[in-house]
Amino acid sequence: MTNQPHPIHQRRDILAATPAPLPHHDIIVILEDNCIGDRLRLRYVPDRDVLDPASLNAYLGALGKLAFSSLEETAQMILEDINDRIIPRWLEVTLSRRSEQTHHQIRIEDRQPHWKDRGLLDRLEP
């Protein structure tokens, strides 16, 4: 029997993190990418770690090899993977797809239970 890592762990291990430079200050990190045929926008408030942007590109490349049943499923998987890796105070994943007929957009967010800096989030553009 081999000790192969679970596919979820292999995918999540692609995401690299570094310590946040000023963890006692709330900052907003925004990363955007055109990936897997869709537009991805991540916005998050780091806690102890920040996501390495280059590793996000590699992670999205790995995601492109997976089959998803819906845009909703893809957005939720990205949210869960990033939450697992860096545990941000607040995280929003927006995934959108345009066709000639429609514009389909998913926005999902999560936050740590006691983090409530609404003033910071209220200043964000939608």
Backbone as XML, in Angstrom:
<?xml version="1.0"?>
<chain id="A" units="angstrom">
  <residue number="1" name="MET">
    <atom name="N" x="0.841" y="-1.172" z="0.000"/>
    <atom name="CA" x="0.000" y="0.000" z="0.000"/>
    <atom name="C" x="0.893" y="1.244" z="0.000"/>
  </residue>
  <residue number="2" name="THR">
    <atom name="N" x="0.603" y="2.182" z="-0.899"/>
    <atom name="CA" x="1.376" y="3.418" z="-0.963"/>
    <atom name="C" x="0.639" y="4.516" z="-0.207"/>
  </residue>
  <residue number="3" name="ASN">
    <atom name="N" x="1.399" y="5.427" z="0.308"/>
    <atom name="CA" x="0.821" y="6.554" z="1.035"/>
    <atom name="C" x="0.710" y="7.770" z="0.118"/>
  </residue>
  <residue number="4" name="GLN">
    <atom name="N" x="-0.152" y="7.650" z="-0.871"/>
    <atom name="CA" x="-0.390" y="8.753" z="-1.801"/>
    <atom name="C" x="-1.265" y="9.797" z="-1.122"/>
  </residue>
  <residue number="5" name="PRO">
    <atom name="N" x="-0.936" y="11.078" z="-1.266"/>
    <atom name="CA" x="-1.798" y="12.105" z="-0.681"/>
    <atom name="C" x="-3.157" y="12.121" z="-1.383"/>
  </residue>
  <residue number="6" name="HIS">
    <atom name="N" x="-4.168" y="12.465" z="-0.636"/>
    <atom name="CA" x="-5.520" y="12.578" z="-1.179"/>
    <atom name="C" x="-5.518" y="13.675" z="-2.247"/>
  </residue>
  <residue number="7" name="PRO">
    <atom name="N" x="-6.294" y="13.513" z="-3.336"/>
    <atom name="CA" x="-6.315" y="14.539" z="-4.398"/>
    <atom name="C" x="-6.633" y="15.945" z="-3.903"/>
  </residue>
  <residue number="8" name="ILE">
    <atom name="N" x="-7.471" y="16.069" z="-2.885"/>
    <atom name="CA" x="-7.767" y="17.403" z="-2.344"/>
    <atom name="C" x="-6.501" y="18.015" z="-1.757"/>
  </residue>
  <residue number="9" name="HIS">
    <atom name="N" x="-5.728" y="17.226" z="-1.023"/>
    <atom name="CA" x="-4.500" y="17.737" z="-0.430"/>
    <atom name="C" x="-3.469" y="18.076" z="-1.494"/>
  </residue>
  <residue number="10" name="GLN">
    <atom name="N" x="-3.394" y="17.265" z="-2.541"/>
    <atom name="CA" x="-2.468" y="17.568" z="-3.633"/>
    <atom name="C" x="-2.814" y="18.909" z="-4.261"/>
  </residue>
  <residue number="11" name="ARG">
    <atom name="N" x="-4.094" y="19.146" z="-4.483"/>
    <atom name="CA" x="-4.541" y="20.398" z="-5.096"/>
    <atom name="C" x="-4.266" y="21.572" z="-4.152"/>
  </residue>
  <residue number="12" name="ARG">
    <atom name="N" x="-4.615" y="21.431" z="-2.890"/>
    <atom name="CA" x="-4.431" y="22.517" z="-1.924"/>
    <atom name="C" x="-2.965" y="22.801" z="-1.646"/>
  </residue>
  <residue number="13" name="ASP">
    <atom name="N" x="-2.129" y="21.775" z="-1.729"/>
    <atom name="CA" x="-0.699" y="21.968" z="-1.474"/>
    <atom name="C" x="-0.035" y="22.841" z="-2.532"/>
  </residue>
  <residue number="14" name="ILE">
    <atom name="N" x="-0.665" y="23.016" z="-3.672"/>
    <atom name="CA" x="-0.123" y="23.896" z="-4.709"/>
    <atom name="C" x="-0.143" y="25.345" z="-4.226"/>
  </residue>
  <residue number="15" name="LEU">
    <atom name="N" x="-1.144" y="25.689" z="-3.423"/>
    <atom name="CA" x="-1.276" y="27.050" z="-2.915"/>
    <atom name="C" x="-0.202" y="27.317" z="-1.866"/>
  </residue>
  <residue number="16" name="ALA">
    <atom name="N" x="0.673" y="28.272" z="-2.160"/>
    <atom name="CA" x="1.744" y="28.620" z="-1.226"/>
    <atom name="C" x="1.375" y="29.897" z="-0.477"/>
  </residue>
  <residue number="17" name="ALA">
    <atom name="N" x="1.818" y="29.977" z="0.754"/>
    <atom name="CA" x="1.535" y="31.137" z="1.586"/>
    <atom name="C" x="2.818" y="31.650" z="2.217"/>
  </residue>
  <residue number="18" name="THR">
    <atom name="N" x="2.809" y="32.937" z="2.514"/>
    <atom name="CA" x="3.903" y="33.556" z="3.246"/>
    <atom name="C" x="3.292" y="34.331" z="4.417"/>
  </residue>
  <residue number="19" name="PRO">
    <atom name="N" x="4.065" y="34.585" z="5.452"/>
    <atom name="CA" x="3.526" y="35.338" z="6.583"/>
    <atom name="C" x="3.086" y="36.744" z="6.155"/>
  </residue>
  <residue number="20" name="ALA">
    <atom name="N" x="1.967" y="37.181" z="6.692"/>
    <atom name="CA" x="1.489" y="38.541" z="6.430"/>
    <atom name="C" x="2.488" y="39.533" z="7.009"/>
  </residue>
  <residue number="21" name="PRO">
    <atom name="N" x="2.819" y="40.586" z="6.265"/>
    <atom name="CA" x="3.832" y="41.524" z="6.752"/>
    <atom name="C" x="3.392" y="42.290" z="8.005"/>
  </residue>
  <residue number="22" name="LEU">
    <atom name="N" x="2.123" y="42.629" z="8.115"/>
    <atom name="CA" x="1.606" y="43.367" z="9.275"/>
    <atom name="C" x="0.303" y="42.726" z="9.720"/>
  </residue>
  <residue number="23" name="PRO">
    <atom name="N" x="0.363" y="41.582" z="10.391"/>
    <atom name="CA" x="-0.866" y="40.848" z="10.704"/>
    <atom name="C" x="-1.821" y="41.580" z="11.644"/>
  </residue>
  <residue number="24" name="HIS">
    <atom name="N" x="-1.353" y="42.604" z="12.352"/>
    <atom name="CA" x="-2.243" y="43.322" z="13.260"/>
    <atom name="C" x="-3.026" y="44.433" z="12.544"/>
  </residue>
  <residue number="25" name="HIS">
    <atom name="N" x="-2.780" y="44.640" z="11.227"/>
    <atom name="CA" x="-3.538" y="45.601" z="10.429"/>
    <atom name="C" x="-4.409" y="44.845" z="9.438"/>
  </residue>
  <residue number="26" name="ASP">
    <atom name="N" x="-5.637" y="45.301" z="9.274"/>
    <atom name="CA" x="-6.505" y="44.716" z="8.258"/>
    <atom name="C" x="-6.206" y="45.363" z="6.912"/>
  </residue>
  <residue number="27" name="ILE">
    <atom name="N" x="-5.800" y="44.543" z="5.964"/>
    <atom name="CA" x="-5.585" y="44.991" z="4.590"/>
    <atom name="C" x="-6.455" y="44.130" z="3.688"/>
  </residue>
  <residue number="28" name="ILE">
    <atom name="N" x="-6.746" y="44.633" z="2.522"/>
    <atom name="CA" x="-7.513" y="43.867" z="1.548"/>
    <atom name="C" x="-6.579" y="43.491" z="0.413"/>
  </residue>
  <residue number="29" name="VAL">
    <atom name="N" x="-6.526" y="42.211" z="0.118"/>
    <atom name="CA" x="-5.740" y="41.701" z="-0.996"/>
    <atom name="C" x="-6.720" y="41.348" z="-2.106"/>
  </residue>
  <residue number="30" name="ILE">
    <atom name="N" x="-6.417" y="41.798" z="-3.321"/>
    <atom name="CA" x="-7.271" y="41.502" z="-4.472"/>
    <atom name="C" x="-6.408" y="40.827" z="-5.530"/>
  </residue>
  <residue number="31" name="LEU">
    <atom name="N" x="-6.833" y="39.663" z="-5.968"/>
    <atom name="CA" x="-6.160" y="38.923" z="-7.037"/>
    <atom name="C" x="-7.194" y="38.614" z="-8.105"/>
  </residue>
  <residue number="32" name="GLU">
    <atom name="N" x="-6.841" y="38.864" z="-9.364"/>
    <atom name="CA" x="-7.748" y="38.573" z="-10.470"/>
    <atom name="C" x="-7.018" y="37.747" z="-11.507"/>
  </residue>
  <residue number="33" name="ASP">
    <atom name="N" x="-7.773" y="36.862" z="-12.155"/>
    <atom name="CA" x="-7.184" y="35.974" z="-13.153"/>
    <atom name="C" x="-8.273" y="35.514" z="-14.103"/>
  </residue>
  <residue number="34" name="ASN">
    <atom name="N" x="-7.903" y="35.302" z="-15.336"/>
    <atom name="CA" x="-8.787" y="34.631" z="-16.278"/>
    <atom name="C" x="-8.344" y="33.180" z="-16.281"/>
  </residue>
  <residue number="35" name="CYS">
    <atom name="N" x="-9.217" y="32.327" z="-15.807"/>
    <atom name="CA" x="-8.821" y="30.947" z="-15.599"/>
    <atom name="C" x="-9.923" y="30.009" z="-16.048"/>
  </residue>
  <residue number="36" name="ILE">
    <atom name="N" x="-9.556" y="28.825" z="-16.358"/>
    <atom name="CA" x="-10.488" y="27.740" z="-16.672"/>
    <atom name="C" x="-11.697" y="28.231" z="-17.465"/>
  </residue>
  <residue number="37" name="GLY">
    <atom name="N" x="-11.462" y="29.176" z="-18.373"/>
    <atom name="CA" x="-12.526" y="29.710" z="-19.209"/>
    <atom name="C" x="-13.410" y="30.726" z="-18.511"/>
  </residue>
  <residue number="38" name="ASP">
    <atom name="N" x="-13.068" y="31.127" z="-17.299"/>
    <atom name="CA" x="-13.883" y="32.038" z="-16.512"/>
    <atom name="C" x="-13.004" y="33.154" z="-15.950"/>
  </residue>
  <residue number="39" name="ARG">
    <atom name="N" x="-13.657" y="34.176" z="-15.410"/>
    <atom name="CA" x="-12.935" y="35.267" z="-14.744"/>
    <atom name="C" x="-13.056" y="35.068" z="-13.241"/>
  </residue>
  <residue number="40" name="LEU">
    <atom name="N" x="-11.924" y="35.062" z="-12.563"/>
    <atom name="CA" x="-11.877" y="34.867" z="-11.115"/>
    <atom name="C" x="-11.384" y="36.148" z="-10.457"/>
  </residue>
  <residue number="41" name="ARG">
    <atom name="N" x="-12.081" y="36.546" z="-9.398"/>
    <atom name="CA" x="-11.593" y="37.645" z="-8.559"/>
    <atom name="C" x="-11.657" y="37.181" z="-7.112"/>
  </residue>
  <residue number="42" name="LEU">
    <atom name="N" x="-10.505" y="37.225" z="-6.452"/>
    <atom name="CA" x="-10.412" y="36.920" z="-5.024"/>
    <atom name="C" x="-10.177" y="38.224" z="-4.293"/>
  </residue>
  <residue number="43" name="ARG">
    <atom name="N" x="-10.908" y="38.412" z="-3.225"/>
    <atom name="CA" x="-10.653" y="39.531" z="-2.321"/>
    <atom name="C" x="-10.652" y="38.944" z="-0.922"/>
  </residue>
  <residue number="44" name="TYR">
    <atom name="N" x="-9.612" y="39.273" z="-0.166"/>
    <atom name="CA" x="-9.552" y="38.716" z="1.180"/>
    <atom name="C" x="-8.793" y="39.634" z="2.123"/>
  </residue>
  <residue number="45" name="VAL">
    <atom name="N" x="-9.094" y="39.467" z="3.405"/>
    <atom name="CA" x="-8.376" y="40.135" z="4.478"/>
    <atom name="C" x="-7.556" y="39.050" z="5.161"/>
  </residue>
  <residue number="46" name="PRO">
    <atom name="N" x="-6.236" y="39.104" z="5.013"/>
    <atom name="CA" x="-5.400" y="38.050" z="5.599"/>
    <atom name="C" x="-5.429" y="38.082" z="7.120"/>
  </residue>
  <residue number="47" name="ASP">
    <atom name="N" x="-5.115" y="36.950" z="7.682"/>
    <atom name="CA" x="-4.892" y="36.867" z="9.121"/>
    <atom name="C" x="-3.383" y="36.734" z="9.313"/>
  </residue>
  <residue number="48" name="ARG">
    <atom name="N" x="-2.882" y="35.519" z="9.426"/>
    <atom name="CA" x="-1.432" y="35.327" z="9.610"/>
    <atom name="C" x="-0.689" y="35.200" z="8.283"/>
  </residue>
  <residue number="49" name="ASP">
    <atom name="N" x="-1.365" y="34.715" z="7.233"/>
    <atom name="CA" x="-0.690" y="34.406" z="5.971"/>
    <atom name="C" x="-1.340" y="35.111" z="4.791"/>
  </residue>
  <residue number="50" name="VAL">
    <atom name="N" x="-0.525" y="35.328" z="3.751"/>
    <atom name="CA" x="-1.029" y="35.824" z="2.471"/>
    <atom name="C" x="-0.716" y="34.783" z="1.401"/>
  </residue>
  <residue number="51" name="LEU">
    <atom name="N" x="-1.545" y="34.755" z="0.408"/>
    <atom name="CA" x="-1.412" y="33.805" z="-0.688"/>
    <atom name="C" x="-0.364" y="34.293" z="-1.680"/>
  </residue>
  <residue number="52" name="ASP">
    <atom name="N" x="0.485" y="33.404" z="-2.127"/>
    <atom name="CA" x="1.472" y="33.730" z="-3.152"/>
    <atom name="C" x="0.770" y="33.754" z="-4.506"/>
  </residue>
  <residue number="53" name="PRO">
    <atom name="N" x="0.754" y="34.897" z="-5.208"/>
    <atom name="CA" x="0.034" y="34.986" z="-6.482"/>
    <atom name="C" x="0.497" y="33.973" z="-7.535"/>
  </residue>
  <residue number="54" name="ALA">
    <atom name="N" x="1.789" y="33.682" z="-7.572"/>
    <atom name="CA" x="2.289" y="32.711" z="-8.555"/>
    <atom name="C" x="1.725" y="31.319" z="-8.282"/>
  </residue>
  <residue number="55" name="SER">
    <atom name="N" x="1.570" y="30.980" z="-7.016"/>
    <atom name="CA" x="1.012" y="29.666" z="-6.702"/>
    <atom name="C" x="-0.466" y="29.595" z="-7.067"/>
  </residue>
  <residue number="56" name="LEU">
    <atom name="N" x="-1.155" y="30.734" z="-7.031"/>
    <atom name="CA" x="-2.555" y="30.759" z="-7.451"/>
    <atom name="C" x="-2.657" y="30.386" z="-8.925"/>
  </residue>
  <residue number="57" name="ASN">
    <atom name="N" x="-1.748" y="30.886" z="-9.744"/>
    <atom name="CA" x="-1.753" y="30.526" z="-11.167"/>
    <atom name="C" x="-1.558" y="29.028" z="-11.364"/>
  </residue>
  <residue number="58" name="ALA">
    <atom name="N" x="-0.642" y="28.438" z="-10.627"/>
    <atom name="CA" x="-0.408" y="26.990" z="-10.726"/>
    <atom name="C" x="-1.630" y="26.215" z="-10.243"/>
  </residue>
  <residue number="59" name="TYR">
    <atom name="N" x="-2.225" y="26.670" z="-9.167"/>
    <atom name="CA" x="-3.439" y="26.038" z="-8.626"/>
    <atom name="C" x="-4.569" y="26.087" z="-9.655"/>
  </residue>
  <residue number="60" name="LEU">
    <atom name="N" x="-4.764" y="27.232" z="-10.283"/>
    <atom name="CA" x="-5.822" y="27.355" z="-11.287"/>
    <atom name="C" x="-5.551" y="26.462" z="-12.488"/>
  </residue>
  <residue number="61" name="GLY">
    <atom name="N" x="-4.285" y="26.293" z="-12.834"/>
    <atom name="CA" x="-3.941" y="25.354" z="-13.901"/>
    <atom name="C" x="-4.340" y="23.934" z="-13.537"/>
  </residue>
  <residue number="62" name="ALA">
    <atom name="N" x="-4.128" y="23.546" z="-12.281"/>
    <atom name="CA" x="-4.539" y="22.213" z="-11.820"/>
    <atom name="C" x="-6.063" y="22.090" z="-11.819"/>
  </residue>
  <residue number="63" name="LEU">
    <atom name="N" x="-6.757" y="23.160" z="-11.453"/>
    <atom name="CA" x="-8.225" y="23.129" z="-11.471"/>
    <atom name="C" x="-8.763" y="22.935" z="-12.879"/>
  </residue>
  <residue number="64" name="GLY">
    <atom name="N" x="-8.058" y="23.501" z="-13.851"/>
    <atom name="CA" x="-8.491" y="23.385" z="-15.243"/>
    <atom name="C" x="-8.535" y="21.952" z="-15.737"/>
  </residue>
  <residue number="65" name="LYS">
    <atom name="N" x="-7.875" y="21.047" z="-15.045"/>
    <atom name="CA" x="-7.852" y="19.637" z="-15.435"/>
    <atom name="C" x="-8.994" y="18.839" z="-14.799"/>
  </residue>
  <residue number="66" name="LEU">
    <atom name="N" x="-9.770" y="19.497" z="-13.915"/>
    <atom name="CA" x="-10.873" y="18.823" z="-13.244"/>
    <atom name="C" x="-12.188" y="19.141" z="-13.938"/>
  </residue>
  <residue number="67" name="ALA">
    <atom name="N" x="-13.143" y="18.244" z="-13.802"/>
    <atom name="CA" x="-14.480" y="18.466" z="-14.366"/>
    <atom name="C" x="-15.399" y="18.981" z="-13.259"/>
  </residue>
  <residue number="68" name="PHE">
    <atom name="N" x="-16.109" y="20.060" z="-13.551"/>
    <atom name="CA" x="-17.053" y="20.637" z="-12.604"/>
    <atom name="C" x="-18.437" y="20.623" z="-13.207"/>
  </residue>
  <residue number="69" name="SER">
    <atom name="N" x="-19.423" y="20.391" z="-12.365"/>
    <atom name="CA" x="-20.794" y="20.345" z="-12.851"/>
    <atom name="C" x="-21.401" y="21.735" z="-12.975"/>
  </residue>
  <residue number="70" name="SER">
    <atom name="N" x="-20.834" y="22.725" z="-12.263"/>
    <atom name="CA" x="-21.413" y="24.064" z="-12.310"/>
    <atom name="C" x="-20.389" y="25.108" z="-11.882"/>
  </residue>
  <residue number="71" name="LEU">
    <atom name="N" x="-20.693" y="26.342" z="-12.226"/>
    <atom name="CA" x="-19.871" y="27.459" z="-11.792"/>
    <atom name="C" x="-19.935" y="27.595" z="-10.269"/>
  </residue>
  <residue number="72" name="GLU">
    <atom name="N" x="-21.090" y="27.306" z="-9.704"/>
    <atom name="CA" x="-21.266" y="27.356" z="-8.255"/>
    <atom name="C" x="-20.339" y="26.368" z="-7.546"/>
  </residue>
  <residue number="73" name="GLU">
    <atom name="N" x="-20.256" y="25.157" z="-8.073"/>
    <atom name="CA" x="-19.383" y="24.143" z="-7.484"/>
    <atom name="C" x="-17.920" y="24.581" z="-7.546"/>
  </residue>
  <residue number="74" name="THR">
    <atom name="N" x="-17.526" y="25.160" z="-8.663"/>
    <atom name="CA" x="-16.148" y="25.616" z="-8.823"/>
    <atom name="C" x="-15.822" y="26.720" z="-7.827"/>
  </residue>
  <residue number="75" name="ALA">
    <atom name="N" x="-16.715" y="27.701" z="-7.694"/>
    <atom name="CA" x="-16.481" y="28.811" z="-6.765"/>
    <atom name="C" x="-16.377" y="28.307" z="-5.334"/>
  </residue>
  <residue number="76" name="GLN">
    <atom name="N" x="-17.238" y="27.379" z="-4.963"/>
    <atom name="CA" x="-17.209" y="26.856" z="-3.598"/>
    <atom name="C" x="-15.918" y="26.084" z="-3.338"/>
  </residue>
  <residue number="77" name="MET">
    <atom name="N" x="-15.453" y="25.329" z="-4.315"/>
    <atom name="CA" x="-14.208" y="24.580" z="-4.142"/>
    <atom name="C" x="-13.034" y="25.542" z="-3.950"/>
  </residue>
  <residue number="78" name="ILE">
    <atom name="N" x="-12.989" y="26.604" z="-4.743"/>
    <atom name="CA" x="-11.913" y="27.587" z="-4.608"/>
    <atom name="C" x="-11.959" y="28.222" z="-3.227"/>
  </residue>
  <residue number="79" name="LEU">
    <atom name="N" x="-13.136" y="28.605" z="-2.770"/>
    <atom name="CA" x="-13.286" y="29.198" z="-1.438"/>
    <atom name="C" x="-12.778" y="28.246" z="-0.357"/>
  </residue>
  <residue number="80" name="GLU">
    <atom name="N" x="-13.191" y="26.997" z="-0.417"/>
    <atom name="CA" x="-12.789" y="26.026" z="0.605"/>
    <atom name="C" x="-11.285" y="25.772" z="0.578"/>
  </residue>
  <residue number="81" name="ASP">
    <atom name="N" x="-10.708" y="25.679" z="-0.626"/>
    <atom name="CA" x="-9.269" y="25.423" z="-0.727"/>
    <atom name="C" x="-8.447" y="26.579" z="-0.163"/>
  </residue>
  <residue number="82" name="ILE">
    <atom name="N" x="-8.838" y="27.809" z="-0.492"/>
    <atom name="CA" x="-8.088" y="28.961" z="0.007"/>
    <atom name="C" x="-8.290" y="29.114" z="1.509"/>
  </residue>
  <residue number="83" name="ASN">
    <atom name="N" x="-9.520" y="28.921" z="1.964"/>
    <atom name="CA" x="-9.778" y="28.965" z="3.411"/>
    <atom name="C" x="-8.916" y="27.947" z="4.147"/>
  </residue>
  <residue number="84" name="ASP">
    <atom name="N" x="-8.778" y="26.769" z="3.588"/>
    <atom name="CA" x="-7.988" y="25.719" z="4.219"/>
    <atom name="C" x="-6.512" y="26.088" z="4.280"/>
  </residue>
  <residue number="85" name="ARG">
    <atom name="N" x="-6.041" y="26.769" z="3.255"/>
    <atom name="CA" x="-4.607" y="27.052" z="3.158"/>
    <atom name="C" x="-4.169" y="28.262" z="3.977"/>
  </residue>
  <residue number="86" name="ILE">
    <atom name="N" x="-4.925" y="29.378" z="3.903"/>
    <atom name="CA" x="-4.442" y="30.598" z="4.567"/>
    <atom name="C" x="-5.349" y="31.098" z="5.701"/>
  </residue>
  <residue number="87" name="ILE">
    <atom name="N" x="-6.532" y="30.553" z="5.844"/>
    <atom name="CA" x="-7.474" y="30.930" z="6.903"/>
    <atom name="C" x="-7.581" y="32.458" z="7.027"/>
  </residue>
  <residue number="88" name="PRO">
    <atom name="N" x="-8.083" y="33.134" z="5.992"/>
    <atom name="CA" x="-8.192" y="34.593" z="6.061"/>
    <atom name="C" x="-9.293" y="35.034" z="7.026"/>
  </residue>
  <residue number="89" name="ARG">
    <atom name="N" x="-9.222" y="36.294" z="7.439"/>
    <atom name="CA" x="-10.287" y="36.842" z="8.281"/>
    <atom name="C" x="-11.587" y="36.924" z="7.500"/>
  </residue>
  <residue number="90" name="TRP">
    <atom name="N" x="-11.475" y="37.298" z="6.226"/>
    <atom name="CA" x="-12.623" y="37.402" z="5.326"/>
    <atom name="C" x="-12.138" y="37.026" z="3.936"/>
  </residue>
  <residue number="91" name="LEU">
    <atom name="N" x="-12.984" y="36.318" z="3.191"/>
    <atom name="CA" x="-12.637" y="35.886" z="1.841"/>
    <atom name="C" x="-13.873" y="35.950" z="0.962"/>
  </residue>
  <residue number="92" name="GLU">
    <atom name="N" x="-13.704" y="36.531" z="-0.216"/>
    <atom name="CA" x="-14.775" y="36.556" z="-1.215"/>
    <atom name="C" x="-14.215" y="36.006" z="-2.524"/>
  </residue>
  <residue number="93" name="VAL">
    <atom name="N" x="-14.934" y="35.072" z="-3.108"/>
    <atom name="CA" x="-14.583" y="34.506" z="-4.411"/>
    <atom name="C" x="-15.693" y="34.885" z="-5.375"/>
  </residue>
  <residue number="94" name="THR">
    <atom name="N" x="-15.314" y="35.543" z="-6.468"/>
    <atom name="CA" x="-16.270" y="35.865" z="-7.520"/>
    <atom name="C" x="-15.793" y="35.174" z="-8.784"/>
  </residue>
  <residue number="95" name="LEU">
    <atom name="N" x="-16.667" y="34.401" z="-9.371"/>
    <atom name="CA" x="-16.358" y="33.657" z="-10.584"/>
    <atom name="C" x="-17.436" y="34.005" z="-11.594"/>
  </residue>
  <residue number="96" name="SER">
    <atom name="N" x="-17.030" y="34.402" z="-12.793"/>
    <atom name="CA" x="-18.030" y="34.790" z="-13.789"/>
    <atom name="C" x="-17.681" y="34.222" z="-15.162"/>
  </residue>
  <residue number="97" name="ARG">
    <atom name="N" x="-18.742" y="34.014" z="-15.908"/>
    <atom name="CA" x="-18.633" y="33.456" z="-17.261"/>
    <atom name="C" x="-19.582" y="34.233" z="-18.170"/>
  </residue>
  <residue number="98" name="ARG">
    <atom name="N" x="-19.075" y="34.635" z="-19.314"/>
    <atom name="CA" x="-19.894" y="35.349" z="-20.301"/>
    <atom name="C" x="-20.062" y="34.486" z="-21.546"/>
  </residue>
  <residue number="99" name="SER">
    <atom name="N" x="-21.265" y="34.512" z="-22.049"/>
    <atom name="CA" x="-21.529" y="33.916" z="-23.350"/>
    <atom name="C" x="-22.267" y="34.965" z="-24.163"/>
  </residue>
  <residue number="100" name="GLU">
    <atom name="N" x="-22.611" y="34.642" z="-25.370"/>
    <atom name="CA" x="-23.346" y="35.609" z="-26.187"/>
    <atom name="C" x="-24.699" y="35.940" z="-25.574"/>
  </residue>
  <residue number="101" name="GLN">
    <atom name="N" x="-25.304" y="34.994" z="-24.901"/>
    <atom name="CA" x="-26.641" y="35.189" z="-24.359"/>
    <atom name="C" x="-26.672" y="35.648" z="-22.904"/>
  </residue>
  <residue number="102" name="THR">
    <atom name="N" x="-25.733" y="35.208" z="-22.089"/>
    <atom name="CA" x="-25.841" y="35.443" z="-20.649"/>
    <atom name="C" x="-24.511" y="35.846" z="-20.020"/>
  </residue>
  <residue number="103" name="HIS">
    <atom name="N" x="-24.650" y="36.422" z="-18.859"/>
    <atom name="CA" x="-23.506" y="36.667" z="-17.983"/>
    <atom name="C" x="-23.857" y="35.981" z="-16.671"/>
  </residue>
  <residue number="104" name="HIS">
    <atom name="N" x="-23.126" y="34.936" z="-16.327"/>
    <atom name="CA" x="-23.381" y="34.128" z="-15.131"/>
    <atom name="C" x="-22.289" y="34.469" z="-14.131"/>
  </residue>
  <residue number="105" name="GLN">
    <atom name="N" x="-22.695" y="34.921" z="-12.953"/>
    <atom name="CA" x="-21.718" y="35.299" z="-11.938"/>
    <atom name="C" x="-22.093" y="34.692" z="-10.592"/>
  </residue>
  <residue number="106" name="ILE">
    <atom name="N" x="-21.082" y="34.180" z="-9.909"/>
    <atom name="CA" x="-21.229" y="33.615" z="-8.570"/>
    <atom name="C" x="-20.333" y="34.415" z="-7.644"/>
  </residue>
  <residue number="107" name="ARG">
    <atom name="N" x="-20.885" y="34.820" z="-6.516"/>
    <atom name="CA" x="-20.094" y="35.499" z="-5.490"/>
    <atom name="C" x="-20.381" y="34.780" z="-4.175"/>
  </residue>
  <residue number="108" name="ILE">
    <atom name="N" x="-19.324" y="34.275" z="-3.561"/>
    <atom name="CA" x="-19.461" y="33.544" z="-2.306"/>
    <atom name="C" x="-18.431" y="34.110" z="-1.338"/>
  </residue>
  <residue number="109" name="GLU">
    <atom name="N" x="-18.806" y="34.205" z="-0.065"/>
    <atom name="CA" x="-17.858" y="34.737" z="0.912"/>
    <atom name="C" x="-17.923" y="33.943" z="2.203"/>
  </residue>
  <residue number="110" name="ASP">
    <atom name="N" x="-16.862" y="34.105" z="2.974"/>
    <atom name="CA" x="-16.774" y="33.477" z="4.278"/>
    <atom name="C" x="-15.924" y="34.391" z="5.149"/>
  </residue>
  <residue number="111" name="ARG">
    <atom name="N" x="-16.096" y="34.285" z="6.450"/>
    <atom name="CA" x="-15.307" y="35.090" z="7.378"/>
    <atom name="C" x="-15.112" y="34.329" z="8.680"/>
  </residue>
  <residue number="112" name="GLN">
    <atom name="N" x="-14.082" y="34.716" z="9.412"/>
    <atom name="CA" x="-13.893" y="34.157" z="10.734"/>
    <atom name="C" x="-15.035" y="34.636" z="11.619"/>
  </residue>
  <residue number="113" name="PRO">
    <atom name="N" x="-15.480" y="33.814" z="12.555"/>
    <atom name="CA" x="-16.691" y="34.118" z="13.328"/>
    <atom name="C" x="-16.709" y="35.469" z="14.040"/>
  </residue>
  <residue number="114" name="HIS">
    <atom name="N" x="-15.604" y="35.934" z="14.557"/>
    <atom name="CA" x="-15.627" y="37.162" z="15.347"/>
    <atom name="C" x="-15.036" y="38.365" z="14.614"/>
  </residue>
  <residue number="115" name="TRP">
    <atom name="N" x="-14.753" y="38.235" z="13.328"/>
    <atom name="CA" x="-14.206" y="39.361" z="12.570"/>
    <atom name="C" x="-15.354" y="40.149" z="11.970"/>
  </residue>
  <residue number="116" name="LYS">
    <atom name="N" x="-15.425" y="41.434" z="12.281"/>
    <atom name="CA" x="-16.565" y="42.234" z="11.843"/>
    <atom name="C" x="-16.140" y="43.651" z="11.467"/>
  </residue>
  <residue number="117" name="ASP">
    <atom name="N" x="-15.238" y="43.819" z="10.560"/>
    <atom name="CA" x="-14.849" y="45.169" z="10.138"/>
    <atom name="C" x="-15.696" y="45.579" z="8.942"/>
  </residue>
  <residue number="118" name="ARG">
    <atom name="N" x="-16.968" y="45.841" z="9.164"/>
    <atom name="CA" x="-17.888" y="46.214" z="8.089"/>
    <atom name="C" x="-17.441" y="47.498" z="7.408"/>
  </residue>
  <residue number="119" name="GLY">
    <atom name="N" x="-16.844" y="48.424" z="8.142"/>
    <atom name="CA" x="-16.404" y="49.665" z="7.520"/>
    <atom name="C" x="-15.406" y="49.425" z="6.404"/>
  </residue>
  <residue number="120" name="LEU">
    <atom name="N" x="-14.517" y="48.484" z="6.608"/>
    <atom name="CA" x="-13.520" y="48.143" z="5.587"/>
    <atom name="C" x="-14.212" y="47.561" z="4.359"/>
  </residue>
  <residue number="121" name="LEU">
    <atom name="N" x="-15.130" y="46.651" z="4.555"/>
    <atom name="CA" x="-15.817" y="46.002" z="3.442"/>
    <atom name="C" x="-16.795" y="46.935" z="2.743"/>
  </residue>
  <residue number="122" name="ASP">
    <atom name="N" x="-17.407" y="47.853" z="3.490"/>
    <atom name="CA" x="-18.356" y="48.794" z="2.889"/>
    <atom name="C" x="-17.692" y="49.715" z="1.880"/>
  </residue>
  <residue number="123" name="ARG">
    <atom name="N" x="-16.399" y="49.933" z="1.997"/>
    <atom name="CA" x="-15.688" y="50.799" z="1.057"/>
    <atom name="C" x="-15.298" y="50.093" z="-0.227"/>
  </residue>
  <residue number="124" name="LEU">
    <atom name="N" x="-15.475" y="48.778" z="-0.288"/>
    <atom name="CA" x="-15.119" y="48.035" z="-1.498"/>
    <atom name="C" x="-16.130" y="48.261" z="-2.610"/>
  </residue>
  <residue number="125" name="GLU">
    <atom name="N" x="-15.646" y="48.336" z="-3.831"/>
    <atom name="CA" x="-16.543" y="48.359" z="-4.965"/>
    <atom name="C" x="-17.118" y="46.954" z="-5.137"/>
  </residue>
  <residue number="126" name="PRO">
    <atom name="N" x="-18.353" y="46.854" z="-5.631"/>
    <atom name="CA" x="-18.950" y="45.506" z="-5.808"/>
    <atom name="C" x="-18.190" y="44.666" z="-6.804"/>
  </residue>
</chain>
